C-alpha cells in the first residue's frame, strides 16, 4: 500500500473507477482525481471525505467526476483527458 500511495502522490492526475482505490488516490493528494464508473461516478460522501482532507495544510486534490448528468463532459477517457489538458 505504501508503494501505491507514493505512486499516486507523485502523479499529476489519477484515474479510478468507483472503488476503494479512488479513496487511496484522494488520500495521496495528487492535483486531480478523475472518478469513473458506478451509478453516477464517485460514491456519496466522497465530497465530504475530500473536504475533510482539504483541511490539511498543503492539500490540493480536485475531485473530478466526468459525467454528462453532473457536468458538460461525457464519461469517457477522451473527455477526461480533454478536461486534464484544460487544467494545465
N, C-alpha and C positions, 0 to 999 in steps of 0.2 A: 504494500500500500504506500510506503514511503516513496518508492520509485514512481508510482503513478501520480502521487501528489506533486512531486518535483517536476515531472514531465508537464503536467497541466499548468503549474506555476510559471514555467518558462515559455509557455505558448502565447502567441499573440491573440489567438481565439481558440475556443474549444467547441466541438460539435457533439451533441449527445442525443440519444433517444430519451424518452420519458422513463428513466430508470435511476437507480441509485448512483450510477456513475456521474450523472449531472450534478448531484449533490456534492460529490467529491470535487468536481470541477469548480463549483461555486466556492467551496471552502479553500481551494488552491489560489484564488484571487488572480486569474488571468484578466486581461482587459475586457473580454467578452465571452459569454457562453450562449451558444445557439442551441435551443432545445427543440427537437422534432419528435413526432410520434404521440402515442396515446390518443385520448379523445380530444383534444384541443391543446396539444403541446405540453407545457410543464404542469406539474401537479398543483392542486390547490395548496396554498400555504408556502409555496416557494418564494413568492414575493416577500413574505414576512421573514423567511429564512435569510434571503439576500439582504433585506433591510436591516436585520439584526447584525449580520456580518459587516454591513457598511458602517456601523458604529465604531469598528476597529480602525485605529489610525492607519492610513495608507491603503485602505480597501478601495478597489477601483472597478470591480467587475460589473458590467452591464449585462443583465439577463434579457436575452432576446428570444422571442417566440415567433419565428416566421410562420404566419398562419393567416390565410385570407379572411377568416372570420374576425380576427382581432387587429388587423393591420393591412397595409397595402401590399404586402409581399406574399407570393404564393409559397406553399410549404414544399419547396424544392431546394436541392443543394445549389442549383444555379442562382436562384434568387437570394439565398443566404449569402453566397459569395458576392453577389451584387451589393448587398447591404454591407458586407465587410469592406468592400472597396470604398464605399461612401464614408466609412469610419476613418479611413487612412488619411 
